[in-house]
Amino acid sequence: MIKFNSAPSYFWLNAWVLANIIELATQRFCDKYVDFKIDPGHRLYDQMTQAARSIRANIAEGSGRHETSLETEMRLTDVARASSHELMGDFINFMMRHSLTAWPSDDKRFLSVINLRFDKPEYGTNFIQDAMSHISRQMSRFDCFLVRGTSSDAANCLVTLCLKENAMLTSMLVAQLKDFKAQGGFAENLTQERLDSRREQATVEGAPRCPQCGKPMLRRTIQRGSRQGQQFWGCSDYPKCNGTRNN
C-alpha cells in the first residue's frame, strides 16, 4: 500500500496559494459577471478561467521539475507569470468596458490587498484537506471585495491580486536563475557529464584536435540539407567554438 506522508513542496509556496485564490475568484467572477450579453460565445469566460488555471498549474508543474531540470522549472514559472499578466489585462478590459474606476496605488483598498501577508500553512498527514482549508481561509480575507463587494470591487481586487502574483513569480524566477547559474539541474548536468565523457573518449581514441582552439573533436552527423547523413568532425566545445574538420 502506497502511503503519502508529506505535502508536495509547492503546497508551501505563497505564490501557489495565491494562484488558487485567483483561480477560484476568477471562476466566481465569470459566473456572476461574464454573462451572455458581453460574451455570447462563452469564449471570454473560457479564456479568463483557463488563464487563471494556467497560473496555478504551471507553478505546480514547474516545482515538480525542480530536481530534474531547473531550466524547465524557470520556463514554466515564466509561463505562469505570463498567464497572470494576460488575466490582469482581461480584468482591466472589463473595467474599461463598464466604465469602472481603477483603485489608485495609494488607495487604502489597494494597499490592504497588496500588503496582506498570508498565514503560514500547517500540513499534517491529511495535507490535501489541510491545503484546501488553508486556501479557503486566506481567500476569505478578501471577501469584502470578492463576495460582498460590487463588480468594481471584485475586478479591482483581482487586478491587485494579479499584480501581487506577478511580483511573487518574478522573485521566484530571480531565485531560480541564481540556482541555475550556480549548479544547473539534473538534466543539464547529465548533458554536461555525457559531453565530458565523450571528450575523454575522443582523447583516448586519438581524435583530431580542433584547428581553432585545440580541444578534442567529436564525430558528428549532418542532420539537414543536401549533405544530410554525412559525418564530420566538430569541436567538443561547441557552441563556444565552431571549429570543424572534414571526415
Secondary structure, 3 states (H helix, E strand, C coil): CCCCCCCCHHHHCHHHHHHHHHHHHHHHHHHHHCCCCCCCCCHHHHHHHHHHHHHHHHHHHHHHCCCCCHHHHHHHHHHHHHHHHHHHHHHHHHHHHCCCCCCCCCCHHHHHHHCCCCCCCCCCCCHHHHHHHHHHHHHHCCHHHHCCCCHHHHHHHHHHHHHHHHHHHHHHHHHHHHHHHHHCCHHHHHHHHHHHHHHHHHHHCCCCECCCCCCEEEEEECCCCCCCCCEEEEECCCCCCCCEEEC
